[in-house]
Amino acid sequence: MLWDNGQWESIAGKDPRQTLAESHLHFILHGRRMRGEWIRFRLKPRGKEKGENWILRKVTDAFAGGSDDLVGIHLTLGTTPPREESLDDEIYELSAPVVRVSTTKATARPAKAPARRKVVSASSSPPFRPLQLATLVDTVPAGDRWLHEMKYDGYRVLIAVGGGQARAYTRSGLDWSEKFAGIVKAAAKLKVGSALIDGEAVVLEADGRSSFQALQGALKGAPASIEYYAFDLLELNGEDLTGLELTARKEKLRAIIPESNDRLRYSEHIVGSGEKLLHTFCDAGLEGVISKLATGKYVGSRSGGWLKTKCIKRQEFVVVGWTPSDKSRSFRSLILGIHEEGGLRYAGKVGTGFDTAELLRLMEIMKPLEQEAPTVKAPRAEVRGAHWLRPKLVAEIAYTEMTNEGTLRHPSYLGLREDKKPEAVVLEKEAPVAEIAAPATSKVKISNRERIIDPDSGITKGQLADHYAAVAAIMLPWVGSRPISLVRCPQGRAKKCFFQKHDAGSFGDTVKHVEITEKDGHEEPYLYLDTADGLLTCVQMGTIEFHGWGARIEDVEKADRLVFDLDPDEGLDFEAVRKAAFHFQEILQQIGLDTFPMVTGGKGIHVIAPLVPKAEWPEVKDFAHRLAQAVAQSDPDNFTAALPKAQRKGRIFVDYLRNQRGATAVMPYSVRTRSGTPVAAPITWKEMETIDTSAHWHVGDATELVKRAASKALSGWGRADQVLPDL
């Protein structure tokens, strides 16, 4: 297909033969589609790469961003070429590109003419968002403030619908659309422009009960039996609904789920009478009750607005080994572990709940994970003849209680959990419902509230704590369930401050640990939190700043965001930073990544691209490094990717090092240890046009930050349906 025709000219004063030999070409196009100023430059080869990779970039001018732009439109291929007179009206995308293109709106030339299908205009599906999680309590909360639903025995799944298509995401953001193909197909037929639905994938047995084991079997070979119970609606036709009350969200949800649909079902609820409902469910052999504040907003964290009460005790445990059977060639029992106080501890064995097929399947899965060294310390008599495993498997276990020694009584195996990572497995303890269900007040006591933490502004520890208490609901979706590092200044920022990322238990139960393997192979307990009490416990311990990994505890090896920290040299004003941020937005958009900016409370700006967590850290770091170098090479007067500060004079340093394993970046709504106690905050690109400084908000602006977060749907990384492109 002929994509465009016209003329090109070299930029005046530059010999194209010379610049092409130097790996770049700067020119002007006079085409029917491609117009204005462009730059083409070659990337340095990676490793033993022999081919040449070039990027074509549109320079910002009168022809950029207008109706003639060519990239950023989602296209499909057609069967007949467009009529010559309609070339500007019908857009086609070509397959098998040989040149990777990075333009405002452009495409690549194919090696040979492919088949084409005509474009169908459609809206896209919403991106993944962090899920609201329930807190385990000892009994059902009383009163009409709460509505109660059945606790389903399945996989939590977020369904994104749009453009006649749908996708299914696990609670950690993994795309399981293929595993839940039947649900996805049914969701795609919903009569909506777009929607983001929260619910549970289940398999119902003959008596109407959902069964986790039956679901496991269905995922292996009978997916047609999997149904989906929808219980919340986060977005509808482009409108963010998370700020609405739960009852209002459920009304909208009920309206879009047809009663005739045999795959998608609306999850009914009752208001009040929760204790009676729990007894009814338990007598029927069901799993339990989920209780939710009827007036609650949807918060992508464990906020306390959702509670769960179980009929039987069950949770995930790490499989750390197996003991042999004297009657067969398979195992007698699985050895279980749980993360506690910075390490894995022995939690007992499970020897029931397996059929023959599952015994054989598990043996095959466990075989490559065997190791000689014991994975946990355990009584010798209980693990005699044990085959130890690297802790990579997670099993769902039902049990009656836990003994004083911390082992399970009457455990029964329910199945492997492929949607959960072993690092995130900790013991779930019942909390007193009287504390959790009470009006939102923290039980963390802040001492020395009058201590000055910033001599310049006079801000006190009490005011700092009040800030974090106020922004907890909008901050937790960003910082929650993510390995964090703390900047602790026990005597205020003017005195000694230090980073802390590990903990031996001094923070108590509200701040948790996730075991992460270090470079030398040993494990260290990294901090994470998922409640407002966790935030305030850190503040009580002298924390001012919160920094987080670019991955969640569910899978610390896969990034869920890219962060480019644009750090200006001394003497550059904020206008230079603003221009650099928009420049980076354009570049990332050109290669298929949507972004948002964040003011850091310092001098620079973070340009952030949410990702589906598929790419691992070496690939992510390599991508970020190569892109930073390409930008610096294409515009060396304004950008540099050089690490030595002496080479940054008068330029913006593109800090790509946030995108590697173990690296952290300041979290949204974190206070900074700078004069005036500024606050980091995500903003929109529209706001970026007029904001005056990267330190626009300070402690004391919490009310404004909360209001704008609700109005602009700035409520979490919101992992977009985008993956790391090939650069």
N, C-alpha and C positions, 0 to 999 in steps of 0.2 A: 504494500500500500504506500502511495506517496503521501507522506504526512504533511508536508508544507513545501512551498516553493517561493522563491524570491531572490534577493541579493544579500551579500554580506560585505562588510568593509572593516578593515583593521582600524583600531583606535589610532588617531593621528599621532605621528611621532614614534610609533612602535613598529619595528620590523617583525611581521608575524613569523618569518622563518627563524629569526633569532629567538623569539620568545617561546616558540614551539619546541625548539631544541632545549630550552631551559624548563620544559615541562609545564608551560602554561600558555594560553592563548586568550587575548582580550579583544573583543570585536563587537560590532553592531550588526543586528539582523534587520532586514526590511522584508519580512515575510507576511503571509496572510494570517498566520497564527502567532509566529514567534517574532517579536519585535523588540527593539531597544537594545540595551547594552547587556552583554553576557561575558562570563569568564569560564574557560575550560581549563582544568588543571589536573595533573597526574598525581596519584597517590604513590608513595614509596611502597615497593613490594614487601610482603611479609614472608619471612623465612625463606623457603625455597620456591616461592611463587614466581612463575615465569611470565605469566600474562600481565598486561598493563591494565590498571584500573583508573578510569578518569571520572571526574565529577564535572558536570555542567551546571553552573549556577547563574541565576538571573540577578543582575545588579539592580538595586532599588532605583527606579526612575519613573517617568510618567507612565510607562507601560507595565509596571509591576503592580499586582494586586487588583487589577481591573477586570473587565468582562472578558478580555482576551487571554486571561491566565489559563495555564494548561495542566498544572499538577494540583492534587488535592481533591479532584473530582474522582469518585469511585466509578470505574468503568468496566464494562464487559465487552466481549468481542462479537462482531456481527458477521453475517453470512454474505452480505453484498456490500460493495464499496459505496460510499456516500456519493450522491450526485454532486457534480462540480459546483453547482450554484448553492448547495447547502453545506459547504465545507465548514463554515463558521457556526452552523447550528447543530450538527450532529458530531459528537465526540467519540473517538474510538481509542481503545488501548491495545497495544501490540504485544504479543507474547514473545518469548525467547529473546530478551534484550541482550545485546552484546556490549552496550555501553551503559553503565549505571548513571542515571541522570539525577541531579540535585538542583531543580529549578523551582521558581515560584509556582509555575504550573506548566509542566512539559512532560514528554514521554520519550522512550528510547526507540531507536530504529532496529527492526528485527533482522536476523540473519537471512531469512527468506520470508516471503509473504505468507502469513498464517491465515487460518479461517477467521471470520469475523462475525460477531453477533451484534445486533443493534442495541444501543444503550437503553436501559430501562431506568428511569429516574425513581429513586427510593430513599426512604429515611434509614439511618443506620441504627443498630441496636445499642442500648446504653452500655457503658463500661461497667466492669465489676466494681463493687463497693464493699468495704469491710462489713461483716455481718454483726448484728447485735446478738450477744450471747447471754445465756441464762445462768444465774448463780444458784448453786445447790443449797437448799434450806431444809430445816428439820421438819417443817409442817407447812400446810397451805396457808397463805395469808388470808385474814378474814376481812369482810367488808365489801361494799359495792364499788369501791375504787378499783377492784381487780376483776378482770375477766379471765376465764380459765378455758384452756384447750387441752385436747388429748396430747400426751407426749408420745410421738411416733418413734418406732424402732427402725430407723433407717439411716440414710445419708442426707445430711443437710445440703441443699442444692439451691443456687441462685440462677434463675432463668432470665436471660436477656433476650428480648424480642424486638425486631425492627426490620423493615425492608423485606417483609415476607420470609424472614429467616429467624432462627433462634439459636442460642448457645446455652450450655449448661456448665456452671462453675461450682467447684467444691468450696468449702468454707475457707480454704486458704488461697483461692483464686485460680486453681488448676482447671484447665479446660477439659471437661469430661463429656463433651457433646457426643462423642462416638459411643461411650458406654451407655448413655441415656438417650439413644437415638430416637426411641419411640416417643419419649416425653418431649424431646426437642421438636420432632415433627408435628406433634399435636399443638405445641405452643406457637409454632410458626403460623398456624391457621387462626389464631385469635384475631378478632376484629378490632385491632388497635394499630395506631401508627407506630408506637414503640411502648415498651413496658419493661420494668425490672421487678421480678417477682421473687419473693423469698418463700421457701417451703421445704418439704421433706420428700425424698424419693423412697418409696416403700414397696413391699410385696405383702399382700393380704393373704392369709391362710383361709381355709374353709369356714372357720368360726368368726371371721372378720377381724382377727388380730393381725397387726403388722409384725413381721418376723425378720429380724436382722439376718438370721441364718438363711432364711428363704431368699432374702435379697442377695446375699453372697452367692447363692446358687444361681440366681437369675443372671447376675453379672457374668457368670462363667459360661452360660449357654442358653438361658431362657429369658432374654430381655423383654419379650412381649408381655410378661406378667408384671412389669414394674409400673407403678402408678405414682402420681405426684399430688401431694396435698399442699395447696397454697395457703399461707396464713398471713402474708403481709405484702404490701405493694409500695415500692420505694420510688418509682418513677412511672409516669403515664403520659404518653404523647408529648414527650419533651419536658414535662413539668416535674420538678422535684417535689415529692410528697413527704419527705422525711420530717419536715417541720410540722405536719398536721398531727392531730391526735390519732391514736391507734384506731379508735372506733370509726373515724372518718376515712382512714386508709382502708379499713376492711370493707366499708360500704362500697368504695370504688373498686376494690378487688372482686367482691361478689358480683358486681355488674359486668365484669369482663370474662368471668369463668362460666361458660354455658353449662347448664345442668345436664345436657345430653352428652357431654364429653366423657368418654370412658377412660381417659388417661389423666386428665387434669381435674382435680376436685377442690372445692372450696372447703377450708377447715372451719367447721362450726365452733361456737364457743357459748359459754353461759356466763352471766354476770352474778357474782356472789356465790354462796353455797359451795365453796371450793373444797372444804373438808369432806362434805357428803359425796362430792364427785370423786374425790380420791378413793374413798372406801369402795365406791361402786366399781371404779376402774380396777382396783387391786383385787377385788373379789372375782372380777372377770378375767384376771390374768394379764391385764395390760401393764404397760411400763410405768405410767405415772401421769402427772399433771404439770402443764406449763401455765404459770400465772403471769399476767401482764397488766401493767397500769393502763387503765382504759384511756387516760388522758396523755399517756406518754408519747414523746416523739421517738423517732427511730434513730438510735445512736449506734454507730458501728464499733461497739466495745461491750465489755461486761459492766454495764452502768448501774445495775441494781433495779432497773425498771422491769426486767424479766426474771422470774424465779422458776426453779424446777423442783418438784417433789417426786421422789421415786418410790415405787412399790417394792422393788428389790434393788439391792445395791449392785451396781455394775459400772465398770469404767475400763479405760485402756491400760494395759501394762506392756512393758518391753519384754520381748522374748529373748532371754540371755543364754539359753541352753536347753538340753533335753536329756532325759535319762532313758536308758535302753530297756526294752521289754524282754523278759525271759521266755515269752510265748510266741513272739513273732519277730520279724526283721525290722519292724518299725519301732517307734518310741513308746514308752510307758506314760510319760508326762512331760509337759513343757515347764521349764524353769523360768520364773517371772521376776522382773525387776521394776523398780520405780525410782524416778529421780527425787532425791531428797537431800537437803543440806549440802549441795555442791557435788553430789555423786550418785551413782546407781547403787541401790541397796536391794538385798534379797527380799522378795515379797511372797515367796511360797511357790507351789507347783500346782498345775492343773492337769488332771488325767481323765476328765470326762467331757462329753460334748462333741466327740469326734466320730464320724463314720469312717468306713474303710477308705473311701475315696479321698477324704480330707487328710487322713493319716499319710497316705502315699503322696499326696500333693505337697504337704508340709515337709516331708522328708526330702523331696526334690528341691524345694525352696531353701531349706536349711543347709543342705550339703555344701554349697560354695561359701557359706558364712562361718564354717567351723574354724576355731583357733585353739591353741593348746592352753594358753593362760586362762585361769578362771575369770569370768566377766564380773562376778560379784563375790563377796565373802558370804559364805553360807555354812550352816552346820554340816560337817562332813557326812554324818549318817544320812542326811536328807538328799545329798547330791552325789552319792557313791556311784562311780562309773559315768559321771556326767560328760556329755559332749558340749563344750562351751561354744557360744556363737558370738560373733561381732554383733553389737546391739543395733540391728537395722530393721527388725520386724516389730510391729505393734499388733497386739491381740486384744479383742474385746472380751472381757471376762465378767460373768455374773457370780456373785458370792453372797453369803448370808451376813457375814461380819468380818472384821479384822481383829486378830488376837492382840493381846498386850505386847507380843513380840513383833507385831507389824506384819504378820503373814495372814493369808486369806483362809477363811473357814468355808468349807463346802463350795469351792470354786467350780465353775463350769465354763468351758470354752464356747464362745459364740461365733468367732470368725476373726480373720485378719482385717485390720483397718488400713487400707491403702491410701486413704485421704489424710492420714495423720503421720507426722514424723516422730521418731522416738525421742528426739531432743525435747519435744514439747510435752512429753508425758509426765505429769506430776499427779500426786494423790489429791483427789477432789474431796474436800471435807464439808460436811453439812454445817452451814452457818445458822445461828438462831434467827428465825424469821422475824422476831420482834426487833432486832437490830437492823436487818437488811431492808425490811418493808417499811420502816419508819420514814417520815419525811426526810428529804435529803439533807442530812447533817453529818459531818465527818466525825468519827470517833477519835481521830488523831488530835492530840493536844499539842499545841504549838507553845513552847516555852520561850522566854526572853523575847516577847513580841516587840518590845521597844528598842531592841538592839538595832543600831544603824548599820545597814548593809552597803549603802552607797553614800559616802560623805558629801558628794556633790549635790544630790537631790534631797538628801535626808530620808530616803525611803527606808523603812524598817523591815525587820523580819516578818512582823505581823502583816504588813501591807503586801509583802511578797507572797505570803501564804494565802492571803485573801485573793490575790490575783489568780493563783493556780486553782483555788477552790472555784472561782467564778468561771474560768475557761476550761475546766476539766472536761465537760461534756463535748466541747469542740476540739480539744487537744488529744483526747484518748484515741479517737479513730486514726490519728496519725502516729502517735508514739506507742500505743498499746500493743502488746504481744510482739515486740521488736527488741532485739538486744540493744541496750543503751549504755552510754557512758555519761557520768555525772561530772559537772564542774562544781566541786564543793569548796565553799569559802566560809568555814565555821565562824570566823570573826569579821565577816564582811569582805567585800571585794578589794578593799585597800590593804588587807592583810594577806596572809598566805592562802593561796588557792591551789587545788590539785584535781587531776582527773582520777576517776575511779570507775572501773568496768567490772571488777570481780567483787564477790562478797562471800564471807564465811558465815553469814547468818546474823550480822549485827543489825540489819534493817527490820528484822521480824517477818511476820507472815504476809504482810501486805505487799512487800517487794519480793519477787520470785527469782528463780534461777533457771537457766537453760544451759545444759552441758554442751560445750563447743570444743571440738578437737583442735588443738594448736598445731603449729608446723612440725613440732618434734613428736607428735603422735599422742601426747597426753591431753586429758580433758581439763577444762577450767570452767567454773560456774560463772556465767555472764548474767548480769542483771536484766530483768525485764519487769514490767508492771502492766496491769490492765484495769485498774480502778483509781478513783479519785483519792482514796485513802493511800494508795501506793505513791501517788504524786506528792501528797502532803507529808508522808513519812520521809521522803527524800528531802523535802524542804526543812522539816524538823531537824534532819541530820546535817543541815548547812548547805544543801544544794541550791544553786542559783540557775545553772544552765542544764538542759537535757539535750544530749546528742544521740542519734540513733543510726543503726545499720541501714543499709539499703536492701534489707531482706527481713522477713518475719521469722519467728521461731519455728513455724511449721516446716520451713525448709531454708536454713541459713545459707545454703550453697547456691541459691538462685535469686537473682536480683529482681525486685519489683519496682525499680525506678532507676533512672539515670539522673545524675545531678552534675551540672556544670556550674562551678562557682566562679563568677566573673569578678575578679579582684583588681581594683584600679591601683595604679602606682600613685605615690604621694604627689599631690599637685593636680591630679585629674579631678574635675568636678563631677557631680552626679549626672549631668547631662551626657557626659561621655559614657557613663555606665548604662544609662537608659538606651542610648543608641546601640551599644554593644548587646544589650539584652534583646532588643528587637531584631538585631542582625542574627543572633543565635536562634531566636524563634523561627526566623525565616529559613535558616539552613536546616534545622531539624524538621520543619514542616516539609521542606523539599524532599527529604528522604523518608517521609512517611510517619513522622513522630509528632503527635500533638503534645503541647507543653503548657505549663503555667509558670509564672514567675513568683518568687518569694523574696520579700525584703527581709534581710537577715538581722536587722538591728545594728549592723556595722556600717561598712562603706559600700559593700558589693551587693550583688544580686545572684540568687540561685535560679537557674533555668532548669526546670524539672520535667522529665518525661516519664509518666507512669508506664509500667510494663507488666504484661502477663509474666509470671515467674517461670520462664523456660530456660533462658540463657544462664550459664554458670559464670562464676567470677572471672576466670581467665579470658573468656570471650568478651565479657562486658568491659573489662579494663582495656583490652586491646582495641575495641571499638572506640571507646572514649578517648584513648590516647591518639589513635590515628585521626579521628575527627578534629581534635584540638590542634594537632600538627598541621592538618590540611588548612584549617582556618588561619592559623598563624602564617603559613606559607603564602596564602592567597592575599593576605592583608597585613604584611609585616610592620607597617607603620602604626597600626592600632592594636594588634594582638600579638601575644607571645605565649608559647607553651613551655618556655624554658624555666627550669626549676630555680637556678641561681637568681637571687634578687637583683644582682648587678645587671642582668640582662633584661630587666623589666622596665627600665626607665622610660617614662612617658607613655606606657602602654597598659592595656588590660591583660592581666595574667589569666589564661584559661586553665583553671585548676580542675583537672580531670581525675585527680587521685582520690576523690570521694567514691569512685566507682571501682573499688577493689575490696576483697574479702577483709573484714575487720575494720575498714575505714568507716567513719561516722560523719554525719552532717547535723547541724543544729536543727532541732525539731520545731515545727510550726507552733507558735504561741509560747515558746520558751523565752524567758527573760535572759538578757545578756549581761555579762560582767563588765559593763562599760559605764561610763559616766552618764547619769540620767536614767539608768536601768531601762534601755530600749527593749522592744519585744519583736521577735521574728514573726512574720505573718504571711501566709499565702495571699496573693491578690490575683485579679484578672488582668488580661492584657490591656483591656480598656482603661483600668485604673493605672496601669503602668505609664500611660501617656501623660498623666498629670501629677503623679505622686512626687513629692518634693525631695524626699530623702529616703535612704534605706532604713533610717531610724525614725520612721514616722510615728510609730506607736510606742508607748511607754507604760510602765506599771501605773495603774490608775485609769487606763483606757479599756479595761476588761469589758465593761458594759457595751461599749461601741463595737469591740471585736466580736462579741457574741451576736449582736444584732446583725452585723454585716455578714457574718458566717452563715447565718440562717437565710438571709435574703439572697445570697449569692451561691448557695449550695457548696460552700467550701468546707466539706465535711469529711475529708480523708483523702488518701492518695487516689482512691477511686481508680484502681488499676484499669486503665483503658484496655480495649480489646486490640492491643498492639504489641508486637514482639520486636526484638532487636533486628533491624534491617541489615542486609549485607552491604557493607561499605566498600 
